[in-house]
């Protein structure tokens, strides 16, 4: 996992976990703050679920450097400046 920015993954997981909507029911996998040295099945399953099983349909992405918001509509992010 050397090319994975794990701290960004954890930050995104925390932001999604804090989102609440009465019409939506979802569970964000609990990821440890630091990448474990031994990658067991429990951790890999949680990471897989976060990376591949969660889909944002409506909302926005926020650039961590500039704070610019990019809207997501019908699951498609619009990242045109």
N, C-alpha and C positions, 0 to 999 in steps of 0.2 A: 503493500500500500504506500510506496514512497511518493507517488504523484498525487495522492489524495490530501487536500488541505483539511485535515481532521478538525481543526479548531473552527473552521467555517461550517462544517457539518454539524458540530455540537451547537453552535450559535443558531443555526437554522432550526434545529430540533427544539431548542428552548423557545424560540419565537413561535413555532407552530404549536407547541404544547400549551402555550399561554393563550392561544386563540380559542374562543368559546362562541358557539352559535347554537341556539336552541334547535335549529333545523338540521344541523350536521352532527353526526356522531362518528368520531374517529379516535384512534389511539396512536400516539406518537411513541415509538420505541424509546425506552430509557437507555441512553448511551452514556458511558463514563466520560468525565471531563478530559481525561488524557487517554491516548491510544494505548491499549494494553500491550505489554511485551509479548504475552502469549495470546494468540488469537483462537479462543475456544469457540465451540459451536454456538453457544448462547450469544456471544458478542457478534459473531459473523451473521447469525440469523437476524439480530436486531438491526445491524448495519444494512443488510440486504433489504429488509423491510422498509427502512427509511429511504434508501436510495432508489428503490424500484417499485414499491407498492403504494407510496403516497403520491397523489396527483392533485395539484392545485388547479382548480377549474376557474375560479374568479378571485382576483386579488391583485397584488403587485409584488414585484421584486425591487429591492432597494440596494443600490450600489453602496458598499461599505466605505468606499473612498470619498465619493462625492455626495452621497445622500439622495441622488436622483432616483425617482421612482419610475419603474417600467410596468405598465398595466398588463395584467393577464386576463384575457377574455376567452371563454370557451376552451380553456386549457392551453392557449397559445400566447406566449409572452411577446409583446411588441417592444423590441429593443432598438428601434430606429430613432436616431437623435433628431 
